[in-house]
Amino acid sequence: MAYFKSTDELEVIQGPACIHLRSKGMYITGRMDPHEDAEIGDGYCWCNRTQNVLGPDDGLVDRPQCQAGRECYQEVL
């Protein structure tokens, strides 16, 4: 059986993330590109406004969910 990484099945998210989304990988590379930075950090995300895994709307904070259409979303300038 061939080895494959679990990231091989992940969908690449299109569009900008919320300006308040933070991750460990972002602080290592200085950017938040889910395709290029998939191997960096542990995937743990938090909201910079709440400092928690829950956003201001009490929804879970992660890259697929923190994008346009969410009540608390703010576009990157």
Backbone as CSV, one residue per row, in Angstrom:
resi,resn,N_x,N_y,N_z,CA_x,CA_y,CA_z,C_x,C_y,C_z
1,MET,0.845,-1.182,0.000,0.000,0.000,0.000,0.890,1.245,0.000
2,ALA,0.622,2.130,-0.901,1.425,3.359,-1.025,1.064,4.336,0.085
3,TYR,2.069,5.075,0.512,1.874,6.105,1.537,1.344,7.374,0.893
4,PHE,0.354,8.002,1.533,-0.040,9.334,1.089,-0.333,10.193,2.298
5,LYS,-0.059,11.466,2.155,-0.289,12.414,3.241,-1.760,12.804,3.253
6,SER,-2.280,13.073,4.435,-3.680,13.488,4.535,-3.919,14.812,3.819
7,THR,-2.881,15.636,3.634,-3.042,16.910,2.942,-3.272,16.715,1.446
8,ASP,-3.025,15.510,0.933,-3.270,15.245,-0.476,-4.757,15.328,-0.808
9,GLU,-5.621,15.146,0.173,-7.060,15.162,-0.040,-7.696,16.519,0.236
10,LEU,-6.923,17.472,0.751,-7.484,18.762,1.121,-7.794,19.616,-0.094
11,GLU,-8.929,20.295,-0.031,-9.320,21.210,-1.095,-8.578,22.535,-0.906
12,VAL,-8.064,23.085,-1.985,-7.399,24.384,-1.912,-8.475,25.458,-1.880
13,ILE,-8.434,26.290,-0.851,-9.431,27.330,-0.665,-9.083,28.520,-1.548
14,GLN,-10.052,28.980,-2.307,-9.858,30.147,-3.162,-10.422,31.378,-2.457
15,GLY,-9.877,32.528,-2.759,-10.357,33.776,-2.178,-9.621,34.117,-0.904
16,PRO,-9.654,35.390,-0.549,-8.918,35.842,0.636,-9.575,35.404,1.940
17,ALA,-8.747,35.150,2.924,-9.238,34.812,4.261,-9.549,36.103,5.005
18,CYS,-10.240,35.987,6.104,-10.540,37.129,6.971,-9.236,37.717,7.506
19,ILE,-9.208,39.016,7.643,-8.008,39.697,8.138,-7.673,39.283,9.574
20,HIS,-8.636,38.767,10.309,-8.431,38.399,11.707,-8.018,36.943,11.910
21,LEU,-7.976,36.146,10.839,-7.581,34.739,10.940,-6.077,34.638,11.193
22,ARG,-5.698,33.839,12.166,-4.291,33.638,12.511,-3.992,32.146,12.610
23,SER,-2.736,31.791,12.314,-2.279,30.412,12.471,-0.796,30.422,12.813
24,LYS,-0.315,29.325,13.345,1.107,29.222,13.672,1.960,29.313,12.415
25,GLY,1.545,28.661,11.347,2.289,28.693,10.099,2.441,30.091,9.546
26,MET,1.459,30.931,9.778,1.496,32.311,9.312,2.648,33.082,9.952
27,TYR,2.939,32.795,11.200,4.020,33.491,11.896,5.397,32.965,11.499
28,ILE,5.444,31.761,10.977,6.714,31.191,10.531,7.071,31.714,9.143
29,THR,6.089,31.754,8.226,6.357,32.142,6.844,6.077,33.614,6.566
30,GLY,5.210,34.246,7.340,4.840,35.633,7.099,3.725,35.794,6.097
31,ARG,3.102,34.693,5.697,1.981,34.765,4.765,0.981,33.666,5.091
32,MET,-0.225,33.797,4.566,-1.266,32.802,4.819,-1.728,32.232,3.494
33,ASP,-0.933,31.348,2.928,-1.279,30.677,1.687,-1.487,29.209,2.003
34,PRO,-2.742,28.755,2.040,-3.012,27.375,2.465,-2.408,26.318,1.565
35,HIS,-2.151,26.647,0.297,-1.562,25.664,-0.602,-0.065,25.517,-0.335
36,GLU,0.644,26.625,-0.273,2.085,26.565,-0.072,2.468,26.277,1.377
37,ASP,1.644,26.696,2.328,1.980,26.565,3.744,1.332,25.354,4.408
38,ALA,0.832,24.410,3.634,0.114,23.268,4.199,0.981,22.432,5.134
39,GLU,2.286,22.401,4.897,3.176,21.580,5.695,3.696,22.300,6.942
40,ILE,3.424,23.595,7.073,3.990,24.388,8.157,2.945,24.593,9.247
41,GLY,3.354,24.425,10.489,2.430,24.572,11.609,1.604,23.313,11.792
42,ASP,0.688,23.381,12.730,-0.131,22.210,13.026,-1.570,22.349,12.534
43,GLY,-1.871,23.414,11.812,-3.213,23.623,11.299,-4.134,24.321,12.275
44,TYR,-3.651,24.561,13.478,-4.460,25.228,14.492,-4.635,26.703,14.133
45,CYS,-5.873,27.183,14.129,-6.181,28.573,13.812,-6.943,29.214,14.961
46,TRP,-6.864,30.533,15.021,-7.643,31.288,16.001,-8.013,32.640,15.406
47,CYS,-8.964,33.293,16.039,-9.419,34.611,15.615,-8.658,35.663,16.425
48,ASN,-8.097,36.639,15.742,-7.343,37.682,16.418,-8.260,38.616,17.225
49,ARG,-9.539,38.675,16.867,-10.484,39.521,17.612,-10.871,38.887,18.940
50,THR,-11.104,37.571,18.930,-11.557,36.894,20.146,-10.428,36.178,20.885
51,GLN,-9.291,35.973,20.199,-8.170,35.210,20.756,-8.604,33.800,21.151
52,ASN,-9.462,33.211,20.321,-10.072,31.924,20.630,-10.315,31.165,19.329
53,VAL,-10.701,29.886,19.448,-11.051,29.088,18.280,-12.466,29.380,17.811
54,LEU,-13.184,30.207,18.552,-14.511,30.653,18.154,-14.442,32.127,17.760
55,GLY,-15.082,32.465,16.657,-15.104,33.846,16.199,-16.145,34.668,16.957
56,PRO,-16.261,35.944,16.626,-17.241,36.825,17.269,-18.683,36.353,17.084
57,ASP,-18.920,35.570,16.041,-20.265,35.027,15.787,-20.451,33.646,16.409
58,ASP,-19.521,33.234,17.267,-19.529,31.925,17.942,-19.373,30.746,16.990
59,GLY,-18.901,31.008,15.775,-18.624,29.943,14.818,-17.168,29.516,14.904
60,LEU,-16.890,28.288,14.484,-15.539,27.743,14.506,-14.625,28.533,13.570
61,VAL,-13.397,28.767,14.001,-12.409,29.499,13.212,-11.495,28.505,12.513
62,ASP,-11.487,28.521,11.183,-10.527,27.781,10.379,-10.532,28.363,8.974
63,ARG,-9.569,27.990,8.178,-9.394,28.615,6.862,-10.607,28.461,5.949
64,PRO,-11.232,27.299,5.853,-12.386,27.186,4.952,-13.597,28.029,5.384
65,GLN,-13.739,28.292,6.670,-14.928,29.001,7.132,-14.744,30.511,7.260
66,CYS,-13.527,30.982,7.402,-13.273,32.413,7.617,-13.050,33.118,6.292
67,GLN,-14.110,33.232,5.515,-14.045,33.904,4.230,-15.335,34.671,3.978
68,ALA,-15.394,35.375,2.849,-16.536,36.224,2.521,-17.854,35.467,2.698
69,GLY,-18.837,36.146,3.233,-20.137,35.541,3.472,-20.392,35.297,4.946
70,ARG,-19.347,35.235,5.719,-19.502,35.060,7.158,-19.775,36.419,7.803
71,GLU,-20.641,36.433,8.774,-21.088,37.673,9.435,-19.942,38.545,9.952
72,CYS,-18.916,37.948,10.519,-17.821,38.694,11.133,-16.630,38.904,10.200
73,TYR,-16.725,38.441,8.955,-15.620,38.526,7.986,-15.244,39.976,7.687
74,GLN,-13.936,40.232,7.652,-13.415,41.525,7.207,-12.350,41.257,6.160
75,GLU,-12.478,41.918,5.028,-11.544,41.722,3.926,-10.181,42.319,4.255
76,VAL,-9.142,41.685,3.747,-7.789,42.187,3.888,-7.679,43.443,3.026
77,LEU,-7.094,44.477,3.569,-6.997,45.748,2.825,-6.048,45.669,1.681
